[in-house]
Amino acid sequence: MITEQITVPEIHCGHCKSSIEGALQPLDGVLRAEVDVDARSVTVDFDPETIDRAGLIGTIEDQGYDVRQ
């Protein structure tokens, strides 16, 4: 398992949190996805043999958010 923190500057509310967590949590290999609205970041625990950072970022971007790489 790997833990990644991904910065998403556009996170600002509960809807953002729900949208991003709701998109990430069902993905194969994602064990936990937690958005910190105040820090504007997403912490994800995942299995790197199933999904990679690029896949996580792509999922966040599919929800309409830009990711700081």
C-alpha positions in Angstrom: 0.0 0.0 0.0 1.1 3.5 -0.8 -0.2 6.8 0.6 -0.2 9.8 -1.7 -1.2 13.4 -0.9 -2.5 15.2 -4.0 -3.0 19.0 -4.0 -6.2 20.2 -5.6 -6.3 24.0 -5.3 -10.0 24.2 -6.3 -11.3 22.3 -3.3 -13.4 24.7 -1.2 -16.5 23.1 0.0 -18.4 20.0 1.1 -19.6 19.3 -2.4 -16.0 19.2 -3.7 -15.2 16.7 -0.9 -18.1 14.5 -1.7 -17.5 14.6 -5.5 -13.8 13.7 -5.2 -14.2 11.1 -2.5 -17.1 9.5 -4.3 -15.2 9.2 -7.5 -12.0 7.7 -5.9 -13.3 5.4 -3.3 -15.0 2.9 -5.6 -11.9 2.5 -7.8 -10.2 -0.9 -7.7 -7.1 -0.6 -5.6 -8.2 2.4 -3.6 -8.4 1.6 0.1 -9.1 5.1 1.4 -9.6 8.5 -0.1 -10.0 11.5 2.2 -10.4 15.1 1.2 -9.1 17.9 3.5 -11.1 21.0 2.5 -8.9 23.4 4.6 -5.6 22.0 3.2 -7.1 21.6 -0.3 -5.7 18.2 -0.6 -6.7 14.6 -1.1 -5.0 11.7 0.8 -5.3 8.4 -0.9 -4.2 4.9 0.3 -3.9 2.6 -2.7 -2.4 -0.6 -4.1 0.2 0.5 -6.7 -0.2 -2.8 -8.5 -3.8 -2.1 -9.2 -3.9 1.7 -9.8 -1.2 4.4 -10.1 -0.9 8.1 -9.2 -1.8 9.0 -12.8 -5.0 7.1 -12.6 -5.9 8.8 -9.3 -5.2 12.2 -10.8 -7.2 11.4 -14.0 -10.2 10.5 -11.9 -10.0 13.8 -10.0 -9.6 15.7 -13.2 -12.6 13.9 -14.6 -14.6 15.4 -11.8 -13.6 18.9 -13.1 -10.8 19.8 -10.8 -7.2 20.8 -11.7 -4.5 18.9 -9.9 -1.2 20.6 -8.9 1.5 18.1 -9.9 
